[in-house]
Amino acid sequence: MTRVQLPRITVWVLGLAGAFLLVLALAAASLIWSIRQAALNESEAEAARFVSGAVVALNRSLLGVDVLLASLDEQLGLSLLVTDWIDADAANRLMRSAVQQNLMVRHVALLDAGARVLASSDSDGGAPRLGMPAAFVAQALAQPMSELSISAPVVNFASAERVIYLGRPIKLADGSRVLAVAEVQVSLLNAILSQGVSIHGLEITLERSDGQLLSSAPAREQLWGTRLDTPLPQGPNWGQAQRIPARLSAQPALVVAQPTLYRDVLIAASVPIAAALANWREQRNFILGVTLLFGLMILASAGLVLWYLEHLAQARRAIASSKAEIEQLAFFDPLTNLPNRRLLMDRLQHALSTSARSGRCGALLFLDLDHFKTLNDTLGHEVGDLLLQQVAQRLKDCMREQDTVARLGGDEFVVMLEDLAEHTLEAAALARRIGLKILATLNEPYLLQAQSYRNTCSVGAALFEASTPITAAELLKQADIAMYQVKARGRNDLCFFDPQMQASITARAQLEKDLQAALVNGEFALYYQPQCLLAGGVVAAEVLIRWQHPLRGLLPPVEFIPVAEESELINQIGLWVLRTACQQLAVWQDDPRACHLHVAVNVSARQFRQPGFVAQVSSVMRETGIKPHLLKLELTESLVLDNVTDTIAKMSELKRLGVQFSMDDFGTGQSSLSYLTRLPLDQLKIDQSFVRNIDIHATDGVIVQTIIGMANNLGLGVIAEGVETPAQQEFLAANGCTLYQGYLFGRPTPLSDFEALLTPAQALP
């Protein structure tokens, strides 16, 4: 696609979008119009149905009144009488009965030509106060035919309600006429007219053909009896909707009119156009909204297409220019611009192949910056990135052109040295010289954001030669192992890989795997070493773990605890020791020989530092039901001083539960008197290294005396471990130590052998 073609395509896209918009607009307009017509037609049909029903209902009601009035002639025999011969009492009774049988009629009366009441339905037989128009009687009697006449609405004098009068002339024997009149409430007519109305905005009128309004719903009493401005169209269109002003509100409306049985009286139903189209307006707005939405979608689609076409050419050019950048990102570290692991492995594999052909040796140096995480955590990642960039630059500056310096990620770098020498020893010497040069270079001060900073690194080296085939991944792993050996030895040094390292790591991994299996298979056991008084009575025991390895036999803690402590397994092993010791302590509580025994359990630093340690100990004590004061937890000085605040908090919580504490290996660390006064300790345990030489080195004797005196002054108990000779025991006793642990009193033994040493209870001092 070229820029010459782009405008033509743009016009084509815009034209297509315009065509879609036009079709959409026409479709929406057509749909809106058809829905509008359907709404009007539905309103017309509803109005016509309503008027037809109203006419039937009103005809039924008016006919009932008409029949009532006409029946008076026959029932009273008026056609055979003259005015003076009418029996008023009989007529009154008959009219009252007729009124009771017709709910529409309130009063019935018989009037002469002078509007004088001859008889009525009034209860006392008197003449009711009729408020009918004066001309109504004359007009009704003047009809050539005896037909029902309807008066205009008037106000009844007695009830103050709007009423109309229905009158029918009756011819007497002498040729004169009387008028039978019925009074009907307009409200009853309105109820008949508006019965079942469900058309929104409907106006109902009962009117004469000349436009005089007799009744309406809604009620417009001020208009009743007046002539409406616009007369209804007459002729063959009765029952069909006409678009003329509404009869009451004069709004543009659909008006349907139909005469009643009494041709001079019409019923008209007016549905304002606005009311008829109320639902249509909602539908119209919805359709317009949807149309607008689709229109915007069409425009947006056209815009996206144009944007795509506009940028397609740019994208094609960008692809070509980005290809080199992609390769850079794929094979180089973006922070240091050094080759990354992928490119390093490719070059390393090529170097191994070259070495195999040429017979010359090379070396791989694996570098890891010391304490880099601390720098990141204290000064921030920006400073850490700056250090990595400066390290990368220093490495490139001190390497040969054919050497490769790569960054694997984080603070790990690799230097690949090719073509060092033919002989292994010579190649190793050169590699060592280069490695030491790297150490010296990287140890020089760095300027990080105007601050001077010194950093060291650990370097692991692995040689490759033609006589020893190896893969790139294996060689990198060897250098990595050597680097971790440097870390273990104290950092800031260089170490070459040797097969023993690999064997050691493999053995360690197998040991960790066996430890996991030991937990599952129940291969651990507890041994008990007595803690005795001067007289030799056993008052406590320290539990010591042993591992019955399925292949290697019984293993002491020194064989596996260091590996467990470096992994998470020490937490599970420590929990097992604690629970097993507490279970045995619970058994001893019911044994008269052992109910006094205290049990000392060693706690590792990792186990103590876990967040749920206090809850864990509390749960075990609760499960086993032991007396908390018989449980003693032994903590080392280094553990206690690692985080004094956290240590004191946890010890205090357990102390409140009744647990006792002993500081193990006391005297080997750097604890101060201020810490001792703050810690909730119960006992100090003199380390065996001092006890072993108290009768040989005077300084050890002084240290032991000092520890005993300090414990006594602080109100703490004191126990000496590693007591193996009577001379040691005598020295300790002479200086105030009364509790001992060591081979002189008993070695760590299985449970059955330990219980054989027990004597009746003796209190622990």
Secondary structure, DSSP 8 states (H G I E B T S, - for coil): --TTHHHHHHHHHHHHHHHHHHHHHHHHHHHHHHHHHHHHHHHHHHHHHHHHHHHHHHHHHHHHHHHHHHHHHHHHTGGG--GGG--HHHHHHHHHHHHHH-TTEEEEEEE-TT--EEEE--TTSS-------HHHHHHHHT-SS---EE---EE-TTT--EEEEEEEEEE-TTS-EEEEEEEEEHHHHHHHHTTT--STT-EEEEEETTSBEEEEES--TTTTTSB-SS----STTTTS-EEEE-TTT--EEEEEEEE-SSTTEEEEEEEEHHHHTHHHHHHHHHHHHHHHHHHHHHHHHHHHHHHHHHHHHHHHHHHHHHHHHHHHHHHB-TTT--B-HHHHHHHHHHHHHHHHHH--EEEEEEEEETTHHHHHHHH-HHHHHHHHHHHHHHHHHTS-TTSEEEEEETTEEEEEEEEEESSHHHHHHHHHHHHHHHHHHHHS-EEETTEEE---EEEEEEEEBTTB---HHHHHHHHHHHHHHHHHHTSSSEEE--HHHHHHHHHHHHHHHHHHHHHHHT-EEEEEEEEEETT--EEEEEEEEEEEETTTEEE-GGGTHHHHHHSTHHHHHHHHHHHHHHHHHHHHTT-TTTTT-EEEEE--HHHHHSTTHHHHHHHHHHHHT--GGGEEEEEEHHHHHHSHHHHHHHHHHHHHHT-EEEEEEETSS---HHHHHHS--SEEEE-HHHHTTTTT-HHHHHHHHHHHHHHHHHT-EEEEE---SHHHHHHHHHTT--EEESTTT---B-HHHHHTT--S-----
